[in-house]
């Protein structure tokens, strides 16, 4: 009996196939939108295609927003723009925007403004767009609260509706000039019934700008966190290798990947595997995570020249493709490793070249830092430090004698004056 109950609970709505669930959400939003336009519009274009135009505005905005937030079309990245889009999020947005048609087009524009107040967009565009924007802002904020969004999102959507008013005014002026040329109809004949659509277009324009910037910052924050975690593991592994092999110059050895892998694998196989795994993680983040390349560039600029050198040489172990391939074949990623191995073999050379080019360009732009590093690494450093130390000591000694003689001279002068 308990088994049957548990099975019934598991077969709830939340366990529905994602694609089917998204189709259901879009349908739930599209039906009321389509019926509303059919009942409120006299022009056949808006009556039949008003809901499609409304949904296109929201859908295209979500897609463009996701691509921009994911870093756009990054040069060399292997991430497909389609994978940047969260289709469940788009479906949720379409469902709620479809329901908003009943409020904005059916009640606000048609009943409240058209029949009760008798206001149209050709007579009072600012008032019409302000009322529609206010109704839209209250609707968006209310369903954001219902969905458990943070207060900042709720307030932000109210602010977005206010910003949408002047944008709608601009769109209205532009359409008033273009539509008569395209359709041959008076502008008012189209813009008056399409006031809610224009307001919707303006609202989504503002939302696309604000949310794409916010999502891009969030992606950048996540990639920065990923990079810092991986580089922390990288430098920790490098330090442990230096302690484990005190007689070896690990940094110099890393410039010769074949010798490095041979020495490390002979004494500590686990360190060799860790070194390769960390490098593969960084390579995966670079190619398949949104905003990764921008985060890498920023974080590499913050490193010192020595840290960047360790970062680059550490990952040269990826050039030993036979050893790395052997780890894949030995089950490092399980039995389904073919795609991962193909990705590594196709891209490791381009990845290492890109990282080296970035570090070289950074160092070319910061010659002062390089000079400091060269001085630190120079064999003359100890001599320079000794000379500076002795000069400082002599200067302090001379200053002390000078101050003592001046004090003695002042005492003698005072004694003479008293006499």
Residue, then its C-alpha position, 0 to 999 in steps of 0.5 A: x500500500x505504501x509503495x503505491x502511495x509513494x508511486x502516486x506522489x512521484x508521478x506528480x505534475x513536477x515530474x512531467x517531461x520538461x519539453x511537455x511542461x514548457x508546451x503546456x505553459x506556453x499554451x496556458x498563456x497563449x489561449x487567453x491572449x489570443x481570445x482577448x485580441x479576437x474580442x477587442x480588435x476590429x482590424x483583422x491583423x491585430x485580431x488574428x496576429x496580436x497574440x503572436x506579436x505579443x509573444x514574439x516580443x517577449x520570446x525574442x527579448x528573452x533569447x537576446x537577453x540570454x545570449x548577451x548575459x552569457x557573454x555573446x558570441x565569444x571568440x573561440x568558445x565552444x558553447x552554443x548560443x542555444x545552450x545559453x537559453x533557459x527554455x523553462x524560464x522563457x516558457x514561464x515568461x510567456x505564460x505570465x505575459x499571455x495572462x497579462x494581455x487580459x489585464x493590459x489589452x482587455x481591461x486597461x486599454x479597451x474597457x478603462x481607457x476606451x469605454x470608461x475614460x474615453x482616452x486614446x493614444x492619439x489624444x493623450x499618449x503620455x496618460x495612456x502609456x502611463x496608465x498601461x505601464x502602471x498596470x503592467x508594473x503592478x501585475x509583474x510585481x504581484x506575480x514576482x511576489x507570488x513566485x517568491x522573487x526577492x524584493x529587489x526584483x519586485x522594486x526593479x520591475x516597478x522602476x522598469x515600468x516607469x522607465x518604459x513610459x518615455x520609451x513607449x512615447x518614442x516608439x509611438x512617434x517612430x511608428x506614427x511616421x513609418x506605419x502610414x508608409x508601410x500600410x497606407x492607413x492613417x497612423x491613428x487607425x493602427x496605433x490606437x488599438x495597438x497602444x498596449x502592444x507598443x507599451x509592452x514593446x517598450x517595457x520589454x526593451x527596458x527589461x531586456x537591458x536591465x536584466x541582461x546586465x544583471x544576468x551578465x554580472x551574475x555569470x561573471x561573478x560565477x565564472x570568477x568564483x570558478x576561476x579562483x577555486x581552480x587557481x587556488x587548487x593549482x597553486x596549492x598543488x604547485x606548492x605541494x610539488x615543491x615541498x615533495x621534490x625539494x631537489x627539483x626546480x619544479x617551475x623550470x621542470x614544468x617548461x619541459x612537460x615530458x620531463x615534468x610528467x615523467x618525474x612526477x609520475x615516478x614519485x607521486x602518481x596522484x599529483x600527476x593526475x591532480x595536475x592534469x585534472x585541474x588543467x582540464x577543469x580550467x580548459x572546460x570553464x574557458x570553452x563551455x561556461x558563459x563569460x569565462x574568457x572575460x573572467x579569465x582575462x580580468x583575474x589574470x591581470x590581477x596576478x603577478x608576473x610570477x603567478x601568471x608564469x606558474x599558471x601557464x607552465x602548470x597547464x603545459x602538462x596538457x601537451x602530453x596528449x598520450x598521458x592525458x588520453x591514457x587517463x581518459x581510457x583508464x576510466x577517469x570520467x567513467x565509460x562515457x568519455x569519448x566526447x570529452x576525449x575528443x574535446x580535449x584532443x581538438x582544443x588543448x593546443x588552441x587553449x594553451x596558445x590563447x592563455x599564453x597570448x593573453x599573459x604575454x599581452x598583459x606583461x607587455x602592458x605592465x613593464x614596470x611589474x616585469x622589471x621588479x620581477x626580473x630584479x627579484x629573480x636576478x643573482x645581483x639582488x642580494x648584492x643590491x640589497x646589501x648595498x642598500x642596507x649598508x647605505x641606510x646604516x651609514x646614513x643613520x650613523x652620519x645623521x646621529x653624529x650630525x645631530x649630536x654635534x649640533x646639540x653640542x654646539x647649541x649648548x656651547x653657544x648658550x653657555x657663552x651667551x650666559x657668561 
